[in-house]
């Protein structure tokens, strides 16, 4: 893949910054799927309507530039694995690659480099902890779908004979406790505290530690525990602060911004953005208290082709979005269980339906209820209709259920933040962070 001229120019311009005095601690945050329409949408979503001006968000306050995201081929559009591999190793690879190059050879990640330099390391995600983004910092695999093998790498791929990650928080119990191998037991034998109840997060008092809080991933923030990433971020930084003598590296992912984008679920996406924003606030507060720390926030790609306004109408109705209190899938399930369809619809969305909309919703719900368990066509039709009703009422547009190649935001704050200004390629973000880590 040809590198853009602008990216190459910025690399030259920033080269003098590469060897500036390195920060002691690095907080790296990735909003999976978080393109600029998401950060812009969040600004309007959070706006205080009682004031004259639109208030700035944490994304506006820390914004310093944009990053390109293409993989190592001519497809232009990256997936999370290739995107995270670029963001963790400074090397582009193919879609599906977990910290391996195009020849499927392992690439050293910045977390592994940090561990070799004596830094305390951590990975935090709202997906399963062995999902594409966190995996690309501590594992190596030719396919992101090989979840069991990736989980094995968290034990088997060591740095100087030591386990690479001192703290892991996320989901994924089913991949760590299996009939063929119990990785949790192996972590315990290595001295890790293990917690599997999110309500007991605060019981983790020291490192190393492993917290797996769901079978696969967390529930969506809009459906359950809207502050789970923010809570984990706060706890993680507290634990790392107790081990900061030699510095630390942590990657925290807002994993499910992407999943809401795939579902074209705008209320779900804004709830995930709110959780991510609050996690960033905790990180910024930590930097304010520890000015030898660098915070960098970016995304691996954008998802869904989100537009704020659609159908030729010059409006975007955040009041409608705020009235929706469940994910599209959960709303559809609630409708199928309900004997009072319109009451349930109103309770879950607050959206008024005209007669034809109500009739169609009733018809599709009845069809979904009568569907056999091994068939999904009618259920999918109901979900699609719910999605369309919410998008139309809020005037939200979507172009795809997949990813797009649009540039993504870069936020930076703290020691060394100037190196991330302007337009960069995603590999240049990683290259600068690796340069800082290697200076340790």
C-alpha atoms as one frame of an Amber mdcrd trajectory, in Angstrom:
protein
   0.000   0.000   0.000   1.381   3.416  -0.944   1.891   5.799   1.933   0.228
   9.157   1.458   2.436  12.153   0.797   0.927  14.038   3.717   1.692  11.198
   6.128   5.292  11.010   4.943   5.629  14.772   5.278   4.344  14.725   8.843
   6.753  11.910   9.678   9.674  14.064   8.587   8.308  17.079  10.408   7.860
  15.141  13.634  11.159  13.269  13.532  12.846  15.888  15.693  10.232  15.195
  18.370  10.820  11.452  18.328  13.724  11.689  20.725  12.306  14.346  23.025
  12.427  13.378  26.668  10.169  10.383  27.086   7.182  10.312  29.443   7.451
   7.959  32.388   3.947   6.536  31.948   1.841   6.011  28.814  -1.953   5.735
  28.733  -3.072   4.601  25.270  -6.822   4.596  24.617  -8.530   3.240  21.517
 -12.161   3.916  20.693 -12.923   0.986  18.418 -14.898   2.210  15.404 -14.823
   5.819  16.649 -14.700   8.008  13.554 -15.145  11.795  13.677 -18.920  11.562
  13.250 -19.023   9.804  16.629 -17.052  12.473  18.473 -19.060  15.203  16.726
 -22.322  13.429  17.460 -21.363  13.055  21.096 -20.818  16.827  21.339 -24.373
  17.544  20.189 -25.740  14.639  22.230 -24.265  16.134  25.415 -25.122  19.756
  24.592 -26.906  21.720  27.289 -29.890  23.133  25.379 -30.387  25.838  27.995
 -27.148  27.607  26.968 -26.484  29.656  23.855 -23.378  27.775  22.710 -22.637
  24.108  22.194 -20.358  22.948  24.994 -17.018  21.313  24.236 -16.458  17.704
  25.232 -13.300  15.939  26.356 -12.808  14.913  22.720 -12.784  18.578  21.657
 -10.490  19.618  24.495  -7.772  17.073  23.704  -8.064  16.933  19.904  -4.737
  17.409  18.101  -5.079  15.748  14.701  -6.305  12.986  12.414  -4.937   9.585
  11.464  -5.260   7.454   8.351  -6.034   3.792   8.899  -5.576   1.701   5.722
  -4.223  -1.885   5.929  -1.300  -3.288   3.909  -3.211  -3.847   0.683  -5.360
  -1.904  -1.770  -8.662  -2.455   0.042  -8.233   0.905   1.869 -10.698  -0.175
   4.589  -9.127  -1.810   7.661 -10.559  -4.193  10.201  -9.870  -4.004  13.931
  -7.079  -6.588  13.834  -5.007  -4.887  11.153  -5.809  -1.504  12.669  -4.714
  -2.580  16.137  -1.615  -4.287  14.744  -0.601  -0.983  13.160  -1.360   0.881
  16.383   0.611  -1.581  18.509   3.611  -2.446  16.306   3.970   0.464  13.841
   3.674  -2.070  11.010   0.794  -2.440   8.582  -0.560  -5.927   7.986  -3.558
  -7.681   6.450  -7.121  -7.651   7.767  -7.443 -10.319  10.429  -3.792 -10.223
  11.499  -3.016 -10.238  15.221   0.459  -8.668  15.605   1.879 -10.608  12.655
   3.181  -9.240   9.369   1.946 -10.115   5.897   4.144 -13.234   5.990   2.390
 -14.181   9.258   5.563 -13.692  11.279   5.231 -12.267  14.822   5.774  -8.553
  15.308   7.041  -7.164  18.600   4.389  -4.960  20.203   4.867  -1.809  22.236
   3.461  -3.565  25.300   6.110  -6.273  24.964   8.795  -3.619  24.548   7.456
  -1.828  27.630   7.628  -5.050  29.625  11.223  -5.614  28.503  12.060  -2.128
  29.780  10.679  -2.911  33.213   7.378  -1.018  32.903   4.211  -2.357  34.499
   1.723  -3.276  31.769  -2.061  -3.472  31.524  -4.840  -4.226  29.041  -8.467
  -3.203  29.604 -11.442  -3.718  27.272 -15.235  -4.001  27.304 -15.025  -6.816
  24.745 -13.492 -10.171  25.562  -9.905  -9.424  26.551  -8.657 -11.647  23.717
 -10.605  -9.727  21.070  -8.774  -8.121  18.139  -7.591  -4.863  19.700  -6.265
  -6.026  23.071  -4.955  -9.218  21.455  -2.779  -7.223  19.075  -0.804  -5.889
  22.037   0.085  -9.212  23.687  -0.525 -12.092  21.270   0.408 -13.214  17.758
  -1.926 -15.094  15.438  -2.688 -15.302  11.752  -6.422 -14.944  12.482  -8.339
 -12.841  14.949 -10.946 -15.641  15.090  -8.605 -18.051  16.863  -9.772 -16.909
  20.284  -8.516 -19.905  22.255  -5.042 -19.701  20.718  -4.918 -15.962  21.396
  -5.914 -16.502  25.028  -3.160 -19.135  25.299  -0.624 -16.559  24.135  -1.336
 -14.437  27.197   0.370 -17.192  29.176   2.684 -18.708  26.580   4.207 -15.593
  24.969   6.553 -14.309  27.631   8.982 -11.382  27.751  12.337 -12.212  29.307
  10.735 -15.267  30.850   7.896 -13.284  32.452   4.183 -12.995  31.685   3.785
  -9.898  29.537   0.646  -8.308  31.007   0.473  -7.464  34.708  -3.200  -6.474
  34.709  -6.024  -7.609  32.417  -9.639  -6.501  32.837 -12.462  -7.366  30.454
 -14.646 -10.242  29.335 -13.878 -13.687  27.968 -14.218 -16.308  30.703 -15.198
 -18.990  28.170 -11.827 -18.664  26.452  -9.790 -18.792  29.644 -11.587 -21.641
  31.398 -11.936 -24.470  28.872 -12.120 -28.251  28.900  -8.718 -28.477  27.214
  -6.962 -25.831  29.318  -7.685 -23.694  32.375  -5.720 -20.496  31.872  -7.190
 -18.911  34.981  -5.580 -21.629  37.081  -2.282 -20.987  35.336  -2.513 -17.274
  36.077  -3.303 -18.033  39.719  -0.284 -20.324  39.894   1.795 -17.445  38.545
   0.649 -15.260  41.449  -2.246 -13.389  39.831  -5.295 -12.426  41.836  -8.423
 -13.476  39.925 -11.835 -11.786  40.088 -14.901 -12.765  38.043 -17.545 -10.527
  39.644 -17.581  -6.913  38.479 -19.089  -5.839  41.777 -15.848  -7.026  43.377
 -13.572  -4.958  41.120 -12.452  -2.930  44.109 -11.260  -6.092  45.841  -8.193
  -6.078  43.589  -5.584  -4.430  45.781  -2.317  -5.246  44.028  -0.752  -6.586
  40.852  -0.538  -8.913  39.043  -4.266  -9.460  38.569  -6.813 -10.817  36.113
 -10.458  -9.775  36.009 -12.867 -11.542  33.630 -16.373 -10.246  34.158 -18.466
 -11.961  31.507 -18.540 -15.129  29.475 -17.649 -13.247  26.289 -18.079  -9.454
  26.261 -19.799  -7.019  28.590 -23.402  -6.115  27.818 -23.862  -2.836  25.969
 -23.529   0.218  28.208 -27.081   1.280  27.353 -28.406  -2.074  28.601 -26.317
  -2.644  31.711 -23.684  -0.809  33.748 -23.195   2.389  31.723 -19.881   3.190
  33.459 -18.064  -0.141  33.257 -15.107   1.131  31.209 -14.832   4.312  33.257
 -14.886   2.240  36.445 -12.181  -0.079  35.117 -10.083   2.868  33.966 -10.257
   4.482  37.399  -9.348   1.223  39.128  -6.564   0.457  36.655  -4.903   3.829
  37.101  -5.134   3.457  40.871  -3.415   0.067  40.718  -0.774   1.306  38.285
  -0.134   4.344  40.444   0.857   1.981  43.231   3.391   0.389  40.854   4.591
   3.503  39.050   8.161   3.633  40.329   9.476   2.259  37.040   6.640   3.612
  34.921   3.730   1.877  33.218   2.062   1.261  29.866  -1.675   0.644  29.631
  -4.007   0.210  26.674  -7.706   0.774  27.385 -10.264   0.081  24.664 -13.796
   1.376  24.270 -14.593  -1.814  22.383 -18.297  -1.573  21.724 -18.555   1.797
  20.024 -17.736  -0.346  17.012 -20.372  -2.975  17.758 -23.111  -0.342  18.062
 -21.900   1.092  14.762 -22.130  -2.316  13.099 -25.690  -2.546  14.410 -26.460
   1.000  13.171 -27.724   1.699  16.683 -27.251   5.395  17.449 -28.487   5.382
  21.059 -26.238   2.420  21.810 -23.293   4.233  20.212 -23.813   7.416  22.232
 -23.963   5.409  25.473 -20.643   3.748  24.585 -19.166   7.145  23.730 -20.284
   8.482  27.103 -18.559   5.617  28.918 -15.417   6.133  26.840 -15.481   9.891
  27.455 -15.696   9.359  31.204 -12.791   6.921  31.048 -10.750   9.563  29.208
 -11.628  12.076  31.915 -10.169   9.742  34.537  -7.023   9.431  32.419  -6.722
  13.205  31.990  -7.137  13.700  35.716  -4.326  11.220  36.291  -2.080  13.157
  33.877  -2.914  16.415  35.659  -1.756  14.814  38.901   1.241  13.098  37.275
   2.661  15.424  34.588   5.312  12.874  33.601   2.488  10.865  31.979   1.339
  10.896  28.333  -2.242  10.237  27.263  -2.926   9.355  23.607  -6.425   8.560
  22.345  -7.341   7.435  18.832  -9.420   4.876  16.917  -8.609   1.924  14.712
 -11.214   2.880  12.076 -14.732   4.259  11.770 -17.825   2.060  11.593 -21.232
   2.286   9.978 -20.799   5.377   7.822 -22.614   7.414  10.485 -24.069  10.751
   9.387 -25.673  13.353  11.622 -28.654  14.205   9.459 -30.175  12.188   6.633
 -32.879  11.960   3.977 -32.305  15.520   2.799 -33.487  16.991   6.100 -31.250
  19.565   7.784 -31.634  18.341  11.337 -30.423  15.757  13.837 -32.658  15.061
  16.821 -30.643  14.289  19.932 -33.772  14.500  22.075 -35.082  11.416  20.296
 -31.814   9.556  20.894 -31.826  10.448  24.584 -35.311   8.948  24.883 -34.123
   5.516  23.767 -33.016   3.508  26.803 -32.071   0.111  25.372 -30.170  -1.357
  22.454 -32.097  -2.213  19.291 -31.719  -5.935  19.912 -32.985  -5.639  23.474
 -35.945  -3.532  22.328 -36.880  -6.183  19.762 -36.679  -8.920  22.410 -38.839
  -6.871  24.784 -41.460  -6.376  22.082 -41.577 -10.130  21.411 -42.206 -10.840
  25.095 -44.789  -8.100  25.578 -48.558  -8.355  25.645 -48.797  -4.551  25.416
 -46.763  -3.723  22.349 -47.196   0.045  22.100 -46.682   0.551  25.823 -43.425
  -1.402  25.679 -42.354   0.525  22.593 -43.046   3.843  24.318 -41.262   2.769
  27.501 -38.147   1.716  25.573 -37.951   4.523  23.008 -40.329   7.391  23.777
 -40.978   7.616  20.024 -44.544   8.240  18.865 -45.701   6.077  15.971 -48.364
   6.906  13.411 -51.032   4.356  12.579 -49.181   2.695   9.693 -45.934   2.475
  11.666 -47.729   0.914  14.627 -49.503  -1.604  12.402 -46.278  -2.641  10.701
 -44.499  -2.970  14.053 -47.325  -5.168  15.337 -47.226  -7.339  12.216 -43.460
  -7.855  12.339 -43.535  -8.551  16.082 -46.247 -11.175  15.630 -44.248 -12.810
  12.836 -41.117 -12.861  14.989 -43.030 -14.411  17.892 -44.312 -17.232  15.704
 -40.917 -17.988  14.183 -39.221 -21.265  14.957 -36.120 -21.119  17.148 -33.868
 -22.311  14.309 -35.041 -19.590  11.936 -34.095 -15.941  12.186 -35.510 -14.203
   9.131 -38.538 -12.742  10.877 -36.574 -11.747  13.975 -34.050  -9.984  11.744
 -36.910  -8.189  10.005 -38.178  -6.904  13.365 -34.707  -5.719  14.410 -34.278
  -3.978  11.063 -37.621  -2.226  11.449 -36.845  -1.054  14.987 -33.504   0.255
  13.738 -35.182   2.150  10.914 -37.834   3.689  13.157 -35.159   5.054  15.525
 -32.904   6.268  12.712 -35.797   7.984  10.933 -37.129   9.612  14.092 -33.678
  10.976  14.998 -32.745  11.655  11.352 -29.596   9.572  11.692 -27.951   8.197
   8.557 -25.886   5.052   8.013 -24.166   3.907   4.839 -22.972   0.441   5.887
 -23.018  -2.235   8.534 -19.248  -2.491   8.184 -16.193  -0.254   8.459 -15.208
   2.808   6.444 -11.846   4.297   5.487 -12.447   7.770   6.885  -9.614   9.282
   8.968 -10.006   9.045  12.730  -9.334  11.546  15.526  -6.117  11.811  17.519
  -6.245  13.186  21.049  -3.105  13.784  23.079  -2.341  15.318  26.467   0.600
  15.471  28.815   4.318  14.954  28.418   5.289  14.418  24.784   1.844  15.210
  23.391   3.157  17.668  20.791   4.502  14.772  18.714   0.969  13.761  17.749
  -0.238  17.026  16.206  -1.396  17.190  12.605  -2.115  14.381  10.196  -0.429
  11.045  10.910  -0.730   7.512   9.691  -1.731   5.050  12.401   1.748   3.493
  12.208   3.289   6.882  12.999   1.297   7.097  16.235   2.696   3.718  17.223
   6.204   4.564  16.053   6.309   7.653  18.251   5.060   5.752  21.299   7.575
   2.977  20.689  10.343   5.571  20.425   9.330   6.949  23.809   9.228   3.480
  25.381  12.632   2.525  23.954  14.184   5.595  25.540  13.457   4.130  28.980
